[in-house]
Amino acid sequence: MNFCSECGHPVRVGIPDDDNRPRHICDNCHTIHYQNPKIVAGTVPVYQDKVLLCKRAIEPRVGYWTLPAGFMENEETTADAAARETWEEAQAQVDIRHLYMLIDTTAISQVYMMFLADMPEPVFGAGPESLEVGLFSEDEIPWDELAFPTIEKTLRQYFSDRRQGHFPLHQCQVTKEDRDRFFTSLHHQAVSNG
């Protein structure tokens, strides 16, 4: 950020009085600009014993598989955002059951809110952000082609919970080390297969 969104004057980075973090500060109108984490809302869409996945058509991670999820918009609930993203990416209508995974990804300042959702019918298709969409059983999941560590963590937790017959809310985090390990593993697999 170079200029104040309130008055248009240049901003500087500094630690405001009574604060402990660097912020963008406007010395003209005295506005302090806070940068906060982004909320990613999505679903684990389930039809019978299968989960709906989307192959990404956009960066980052074009060509890798993900659960339908994206950034929350202003003036919508987290559940509405999750259902909207599922429709936009997978052309699937879902019935939201409940919040299932709350994942802090501090390295990239995001909070994932993944909802368990039922698909009333196996009707879906690729939206503009997806190359293809499909239903996968646990043994059909393309584990080596998942886009993000948050998606792998969510899917592994879902299948574990399904074996137990219980789907409680899980709160966890994906650390920088988790992300590095995930992407390094994918790189080594690609080199080995290439």
N, C-alpha and C positions, 0 to 999 in steps of 0.2 A: 504494500500500500504506500503510495507516494503523496496522495492528497486526501484531505478531509472530505468525507461524504456529506458533512453538514454544511460547511462553508466554502470548500474548494481550496483552502490554503494548504501549503505543504505540511506534512506531519513529520515528527521525529520519533525515534524509538527511545523509550526511557522507562524507568520504573516510577509510576505515580506515587505520590505520598500515600501512606497507609496501604501499600500493595507490596508484593514480593516478586512480581514477574514483569519482564519487559512488555510494554504495550505501545501501540501507535498513539501518539498524543498530538493534538492540535493546540499549539500555543496561542492561536488567534481566538478560537471560540471555546477552548478548554475541554473539548470533547475527548474522551478516552475511548479508543476503538478496541473492543475485545474480540479476540479470535477464539471461537468455541468449536468443540468437536461437531462433526456432522453425523446425523442419524441416518443409518441405512435400514430400511424396513423391507422385509421379504417374507416369503412363506416356504414351508415344507409341504408342497401340495401332494396329497396322497389319494390314489385311486386303487381300491382293493389293497393288494400287497406291494404296489409300485409307487415310486416317487417320480414326479415330473421334473426334468432337468432341461435347461436351455443351453445351446452352444452359442457362445458370444459372437456377435457380428461387429462389436465395437471395442476399441481400446479402453482400458487395458485388457490384455489377455484374449485377443481375438482368437477364435477357434477352440477355446477351452470351455469346459462344461461348468455350469453354475446353477444354483437355485434361483428362481426369479426374485430379484431384490434390487433396490435402488434408493436414491436419496429422497428423503421425505420432503414434501412441498409445504409451504406455509398454508395455514388454515385447513389442515386435514389431520385426522387422528392417525396414530401409528398403525392401527388395524386397517384403516381406509387406505393408507399409503401402501401397505403390504398387498392388499387386494388389487389396488390400481396397478402396481408394478407387475403383479402376476398376469393381469389382463394385457398390459402393454407388451410384455416380453414373451408371453406364452399363449395369449389369446384364450386363457382358461378362466372360467368362473369358479370361485372357491367359496366355501363356507368356513370362515375363520373359527377355529376352536378356541385357542388361547395362546398367549405369549409362551413360547417354548424355550428359546435361547436368547440370552442377553450377553453379548460378547463385546468386551472392551478391546479395541485395537489401538492402544496408545501410541504405537510407533507411527501411525498415520492419522491419528486424531479422529477416529470414527467409532461409533457405537452401533453394533448390529442388533436389531430387534427382529428375530425370526419367529413367525407365528406358525403353529401347526394348523393345517387347513385341509378340509376334505374337498375333493372334486366330486360333485354329484354325478357327473358323466365324464367319460373319457374323450372329451371334446377339447382340442387344443390346436395350436398352430404357431408358426414362427412370426413374431411381431418384428418391427423394423430393427430392433436391437439384437435379434437372434438369427443365426444361420439355420438352425433346426431345433426341434423340440421333441422330446420323447419320454415315455414312461419306462422306468428301470426298476427291476427287482434288485435286491442287495447284491447278488452275484453278477449282475449285469452293469453295475455302476462302473464307469470308466475312471477308476480311482487314480490312475496315472495321468489323467487328462483334466483334472479339476482345476478351476481357475484360481481359487484362493484358499488359504488355510482355514478361514472361517467357514467355508462351505464344507471342507473335509471334516472339520470338527463337528459341525451340525449334523451331517449325514451319519457319521460314525455313532454319535450320541443317539440319533433317532433309531437306528437299527438295533443298538444295544437296548434301548428302552422298549422297543417293540418285542424283543425276546422276553423281557420282564413283564410285558403287558401293562406298563405304567409310564405315563409321559409327564413328569413334573417339570416345573420351570428350572432351567439350569442357568447359572451365572458363572461366566468364566472369562478368560482373556486370551488373546493371541499376542504374544510379546514380539519384540523385534527379533529375538533369537528364534522363536517359532516361525516367523516369516522367512528369515534367512535360511533355516533348515528346509522349509517347504520348497522354496524356489531353487535352492541348491540341488535338492533331490530331483526336482523336475528337470533341471539342466543336465544332470548326470544321466538321467534316463534318456533324454533326447539325444545326447552325444552317443550313448551306447547303442541306440536304435538307428542312428543316422549313418 
